[in-house]
Amino acid sequence: MRRNSAKVTVAGEPVVWLGANFWSRTGGPLMWRNYSPQVVRDELRVLFEHGLRQTRSFFYWPDFMPTPDTVDESKVEHFADFLDAHREIGMSSIPTFIVGHMSGDNWDPAWREGRDLYADVWLVAKQAWFVQRMTERFAAHPAVAAWLISNEMPIYGRLRHEPTAPTEQVTSWAQLVVQAVRAGGGHQPVSLGDGAWGIEVTGTDNGFSVRETGALVDFVGPHVYRIDSDPVRQNLNAAFICELSAVAGKPVVLEEFGLSSDQVSPENAAHYYRQTLHNSLLAGSTGWVAWNNTDYDNLIEQGPYSHHPFEMHFGITDNAGNPKPPLHELAAFADVLSTVDFARCERTDAQAALVVTEYLERGYPFSQADDRPIIFDSLRQAYAATREADLPVGFTRERDGIDPDCALYLLPCVKQIQGPTWQRLRERGTQGAVLYLSYTAGEVGHHRQPWIPYFDETFGVEKQITYGVVDEVVDEVVEFTFVADFGGIAAGEVLRFRVGGNEHGRAYLPVRPRGATVVATDAHGRPALLRHSTGSGEAVLCTYPIEYFAARNARVNPEDTHRIYAALAEVAGVARAITVDDPRVFADTLQHADGRRFAWLVSQHDQEVTTTPTAKGCSLHDAKTGEPLAKITLPAYGVKVVEVKDQT
């Protein structure tokens, strides 16, 4: 299956954005009241010297639209100079129109008076009017790279304690304001600036649908500030969100990411930037805009920094304009993008798929929203395991129809799936594919245990569940002892899985084989992993929710699920272009349009490590110098990009 590699295009040519969200240190969100042409140029020049070519800029709404029928011409002139500065230095900017939320606070124009941003016709018209006027003013400026409608509208349009905005209202609002850009002569790419926080990406309904609004925009822009209790999952958070954000089939630009140096050491800030940049690239992101350009120590008395003081130090430069470690990482990343000519690279196709059940993104009668967290979290943990196994995967969404071109389908801890989808997967099994499912009872008290029909027939077992009763896992660590060879796992080997979760989720599936072959047993002699021939393919059942267990544990990765996934790849005949015999070093490849292949090696080790990657029939070479490489040394959380050449 094709993995999303779509890029934003301008005049038919692919473009790659690398930049920073920008507020000048003279005022933060109030920079337009305290505008300094010289300081702005100094700030932009530092970014340019470190390889950044874009900023994301902001029409702070209360300042730019002081009344319902006017724009502040002095602020507009400042913004015109701001764009001129970009052109002088060799940069471009992505202006953002409706900026009422910023850095931990919401900032209304005084005249809004509590009106609904989506449903009040008058207020929607005023937003569209403002968007059109600003577009008319700047659409012809050569420094405008694209447009964004808002900044994180889901948490400006509705606060968390307020009712969720109806999707039809949000989508209609989006349609009208995007049309206003076009009516104003905006020919550049446009997106919403909403953070891609819709239900298809997060599993939480906030009224935004990335699937629906994706039809209106030219790219999708995730904002990712998630935190996790596991370092590997933390380093993959943005990558995982980028994978899910591809639901609209549009280019994905990591529009916001970053961290405050009040919350992390300089060394760990560098590690986080490096991991986020490279892992999200491998996950389909084709643009990156860091949060944000500078620190604001001089603004500690000014909101939002007075009440959110850690927001002062998200900068990639300090308050004097000196580079911080994240900016050095961005510079190194810019060099990699240039070396591989990233604009003409694509992800290689995948033969394995993670199945995204429709219940993540859509409610059905008497299905419950509280089922969604286990779907999201188990899928994210499974994604980490595929990366540890060097197994390139695509995401195939049930709602779009299961991709028919895969040799391996992974369903980690899937409790709910549509009947017709399950039939398609069973058919793929008869046609030669391998279908893997790990059992889960879910982690809520209602409808505990799976909804999957023809379960016994598919997996060659007879369930021994007692209706409504949890088959409790009493062990703190579950052991799988292999009684037969399975892929690269030899009979006699033991895999171990730390148990986690609540009283509903800590459950296993008791089964009796009825045609299936037991591959591994647990410490009590019960079947733990079984395989069953289904035509020319097979179905593999794991009777424990191993991905869910790991998802509910801190500092658990790498855990042994990656061994099972690597074995499944061998059983299914899935080719892995490059592998490393170390789950703490990820490997994946990109293909250039001219036929060259590049491999990324991304370390999860907290200290230097030397490794010997395997690329069958190929040799590895330094991507810049062409020097042949056998062993590769990676610093702590380091990344190495190599060219993969066929051996002649």
Secondary structure by P-SEA (a helix, b strand, c coil): ccccbbbbbcccbbbbbbbbbcccccccccccccccaaaaaaaaaaaaaaccccccccccccccccccccccaaaaaaaaaaaaaaaaacbbbbbbccccccccbbbbccccccccccccaaaaaaaaaaaaaaaaacccccccccccccccccccccccccccccaaaaaaaaaaaaaaaaaaccccccccccccccccccccccccccccccccccbbbbbbbcccccaaaaaaaaaaaaaaacccccbbbccbbbbbcccccaaaaaaaaaaaaaaaaaacccbbbcccccccccccccccccccccccccccccccccccaaaaaaaaaaaaaaaaccccccccccccccccccccccccccccccccaaaaaaaaaaaaaaaaacbbbbbbbccccccccccbbbbcccccccaaaaaaaaaaaaabbbbbbbbbccccccccccccccccccccbbbbccccccccccccbbbbbbccccccccccbbbbbbbbbcccccbbbbbbbcccccccccccccccbbbbbcccccccccccaaaaaaaacccccccaaaaaaaaaaaaaccccccccccccccccccccccbbbbbbbbbccccbbbbbbbbcccccccccccccccbbbbcccbbbbbbbbbcc
